[in-house]
Amino acid sequence: MDYECAKVNRIFFARLSEGEDLIEAVEKIAEKEKIEFGVFFVIGTLKKAVFGFYSPQMRPVTMEEPLEITSCIGNISRKDEKLKVHAHINITDSKFHCYGGHLLSGCEIDRVGELAILELTKQN
């Protein structure tokens, strides 16, 4: 097992607006605040969800209807100075059917998205 130790440095809370792309919103804050390493959580609603299942290649799925984000957790890191956002999402439709997988670009906020980012500082 490989692991790292970190402490919470700063915490950001954002209210995402209708029409915003979920991953782009996370990236925008991470770039603006120069976040190198962190975790994030999202709840809210989507009008469009794009997610996938990886086995052995990504199989993307797009749903365009009112959806509730019951859980979205991910991490932020940098590799070779490039920002990387990796997350998984769980959503429900109006009939309470659950769907989930690897979060992909193109998820569009419906009424609201509530985002919390915890910036972490690696400990030696």
LINHU-V181859 format. One record per pair of residues at least 4 apart in sequence whose C-alpha atoms are under 8 Angstrom apart, sorted by sequence separation. I is the first residue (numbers start at 1). J is the second residue. If there is no record, write none. Layout:
BEGIN
i=I j=J
i=I j=J
END
This chain:
BEGIN
i=16 j=20
i=20 j=24
i=21 j=25
i=22 j=26
i=23 j=27
i=24 j=28
i=25 j=29
i=26 j=30
i=27 j=31
i=28 j=32
i=29 j=33
i=30 j=34
i=31 j=35
i=53 j=57
i=54 j=58
i=55 j=59
i=78 j=82
i=79 j=83
i=92 j=96
i=93 j=97
i=109 j=113
i=20 j=25
i=30 j=35
i=53 j=58
i=54 j=59
i=78 j=83
i=79 j=84
i=92 j=97
i=93 j=98
i=30 j=36
i=52 j=58
i=53 j=59
i=77 j=83
i=78 j=84
i=92 j=98
i=52 j=59
i=53 j=60
i=76 j=83
i=77 j=84
i=91 j=98
i=92 j=99
i=52 j=60
i=76 j=84
i=77 j=85
i=90 j=98
i=91 j=99
i=16 j=25
i=51 j=60
i=52 j=61
i=76 j=85
i=90 j=99
i=91 j=100
i=50 j=60
i=51 j=61
i=75 j=85
i=76 j=86
i=90 j=100
i=50 j=61
i=51 j=62
i=74 j=85
i=75 j=86
i=89 j=100
i=90 j=101
i=49 j=61
i=50 j=62
i=74 j=86
i=75 j=87
i=88 j=100
i=89 j=101
i=49 j=62
i=50 j=63
i=74 j=87
i=88 j=101
i=89 j=102
i=48 j=62
i=49 j=63
i=73 j=87
i=74 j=88
i=88 j=102
i=89 j=103
i=48 j=63
i=49 j=64
i=72 j=87
i=73 j=88
i=87 j=102
i=88 j=103
i=48 j=64
i=72 j=88
i=73 j=89
i=86 j=102
i=87 j=103
i=47 j=64
i=48 j=65
i=72 j=89
i=86 j=103
i=47 j=65
i=48 j=66
i=49 j=67
i=71 j=89
i=72 j=90
i=46 j=65
i=47 j=66
i=48 j=67
i=70 j=89
i=71 j=90
i=46 j=66
i=47 j=67
i=69 j=89
i=70 j=90
i=71 j=91
i=45 j=66
i=46 j=67
i=69 j=90
i=70 j=91
i=45 j=67
i=46 j=68
i=69 j=91
i=70 j=92
i=45 j=68
i=46 j=69
i=68 j=91
i=69 j=92
i=44 j=68
i=45 j=69
i=67 j=91
i=68 j=92
i=43 j=68
i=44 j=69
i=67 j=92
i=68 j=93
i=43 j=69
i=44 j=70
i=67 j=93
i=42 j=69
i=43 j=70
i=66 j=93
i=67 j=94
i=43 j=71
i=65 j=93
i=66 j=94
i=42 j=71
i=43 j=72
i=41 j=71
i=42 j=72
i=41 j=72
i=42 j=73
i=41 j=73
i=40 j=73
i=41 j=74
i=39 j=73
i=40 j=74
i=39 j=74
i=40 j=75
i=39 j=75
i=40 j=76
i=38 j=75
i=39 j=76
i=37 j=75
i=38 j=76
i=51 j=89
i=37 j=76
i=38 j=77
i=36 j=76
i=37 j=77
i=35 j=76
i=36 j=77
i=37 j=78
i=35 j=77
i=36 j=78
i=60 j=104
i=66 j=110
i=30 j=76
i=36 j=83
i=52 j=100
i=53 j=101
i=54 j=102
i=51 j=100
i=52 j=101
i=53 j=102
i=51 j=101
i=52 j=102
i=51 j=102
i=52 j=103
i=31 j=83
i=51 j=103
i=52 j=104
i=50 j=103
i=51 j=104
i=50 j=104
i=50 j=105
i=27 j=83
i=50 j=106
i=49 j=106
i=50 j=107
i=27 j=85
i=48 j=106
i=49 j=107
i=26 j=85
i=48 j=107
i=49 j=108
i=47 j=107
i=48 j=108
i=46 j=107
i=47 j=108
i=48 j=109
i=23 j=85
i=46 j=108
i=47 j=109
i=48 j=110
i=46 j=109
i=47 j=110
i=45 j=109
i=46 j=110
i=44 j=109
i=45 j=110
i=46 j=111
i=45 j=111
i=46 j=112
i=44 j=111
i=45 j=112
i=44 j=112
i=45 j=113
i=44 j=113
i=43 j=113
i=44 j=114
i=42 j=113
i=43 j=114
i=42 j=114
i=43 j=115
i=42 j=115
i=41 j=115
i=42 j=116
i=40 j=115
i=41 j=116
i=40 j=116
i=41 j=117
i=40 j=117
i=39 j=117
i=40 j=118
i=38 j=117
i=39 j=118
i=38 j=118
i=39 j=119
i=23 j=104
i=24 j=105
i=38 j=119
i=39 j=120
i=23 j=105
i=37 j=119
i=38 j=120
i=22 j=105
i=23 j=106
i=36 j=119
i=37 j=120
i=21 j=105
i=22 j=106
i=23 j=107
i=35 j=119
i=36 j=120
i=37 j=121
i=21 j=106
i=22 j=107
i=37 j=122
i=21 j=107
i=22 j=108
i=21 j=108
i=22 j=109
i=20 j=108
i=21 j=109
i=19 j=108
i=20 j=109
i=18 j=108
i=19 j=109
i=18 j=109
i=19 j=110
i=17 j=109
i=18 j=110
i=16 j=109
i=17 j=110
i=18 j=111
i=17 j=111
i=18 j=112
i=17 j=112
i=16 j=112
i=17 j=113
i=15 j=112
i=16 j=113
i=15 j=113
i=16 j=114
i=15 j=114
i=16 j=115
i=14 j=114
i=15 j=115
i=13 j=114
i=14 j=115
i=13 j=115
i=14 j=116
i=12 j=115
i=13 j=116
i=12 j=116
i=13 j=117
i=11 j=116
i=12 j=117
i=11 j=117
i=12 j=118
i=11 j=118
i=12 j=119
i=10 j=118
i=11 j=119
i=9 j=118
i=10 j=119
i=8 j=118
i=9 j=119
i=10 j=120
i=8 j=119
i=9 j=120
i=8 j=120
i=9 j=121
i=7 j=120
i=8 j=121
i=6 j=120
i=7 j=121
i=6 j=121
i=7 j=122
i=6 j=122
i=7 j=123
i=5 j=122
i=6 j=123
i=4 j=122
i=5 j=123
i=4 j=123
i=5 j=124
END
